[in-house]
């Protein structure tokens, strides 16, 4: 009966530490690239998209 009353909380402590570590890793990974600006490749892609979008809009505006 004495064994049933004493609870072993060490598994909860270890689980809590693991949970905090996993959450910490996700937070750090999400903030890892905040300081980086847009890359040159993404700028070229964005310019190409804008040019294609302007062509698409211009082709829809046919004056009859």
C-alpha positions as CSV (number, residue, x, y, z in Angstrom):
1,X,0.0,0.0,0.0
2,X,2.9,2.4,0.6
3,X,4.1,1.8,-2.9
4,X,0.8,3.0,-4.3
5,X,0.9,6.3,-2.4
6,X,4.3,7.4,-3.4
7,X,4.5,8.7,-7.0
8,X,7.6,8.9,-9.0
9,X,7.6,12.3,-10.6
10,X,11.0,11.9,-12.4
11,X,9.3,10.7,-15.6
12,X,7.2,13.9,-15.6
13,X,10.3,16.0,-15.0
14,X,12.2,14.3,-17.9
15,X,9.1,14.6,-20.1
16,X,8.8,18.3,-19.3
17,X,12.5,19.0,-20.0
18,X,12.2,17.2,-23.4
19,X,9.0,19.2,-24.2
20,X,10.7,22.5,-23.3
21,X,13.7,21.5,-25.4
22,X,11.6,20.7,-28.4
23,X,9.6,23.9,-28.2
24,X,12.9,25.9,-27.8
25,X,14.3,24.3,-30.9
26,X,11.2,25.2,-32.9
27,X,11.3,28.8,-31.7
28,X,15.0,29.1,-32.5
29,X,14.6,27.6,-35.9
30,X,11.8,29.9,-36.8
31,X,13.9,32.9,-35.8
32,X,17.0,31.6,-37.5
33,X,16.6,33.3,-40.8
34,X,14.9,36.6,-39.8
35,X,18.0,38.6,-40.2
36,X,18.5,37.5,-43.8
37,X,17.0,39.7,-46.5
38,X,15.4,38.3,-49.7
39,X,17.9,36.5,-51.8
40,X,18.9,37.4,-55.3
41,X,17.1,34.4,-56.7
42,X,13.8,35.4,-55.1
43,X,14.2,38.9,-56.4
44,X,14.6,37.7,-59.9
45,X,11.6,35.4,-59.5
46,X,9.5,38.2,-58.2
47,X,10.5,40.5,-61.1
48,X,9.6,37.8,-63.6
49,X,6.3,37.2,-61.9
50,X,5.5,40.9,-62.0
51,X,6.4,41.1,-65.7
52,X,4.2,38.1,-66.5
53,X,1.4,39.5,-64.4
54,X,1.5,42.8,-66.3
55,X,1.4,41.0,-69.6
56,X,-1.6,39.0,-68.5
57,X,-3.4,42.1,-67.3
58,X,-2.5,44.0,-70.5
59,X,-3.8,41.1,-72.7
60,X,-7.2,41.1,-70.9
61,X,-7.7,44.9,-71.6
62,X,-8.5,44.6,-75.3
63,X,-10.2,47.7,-76.7
64,X,-12.9,46.9,-79.2
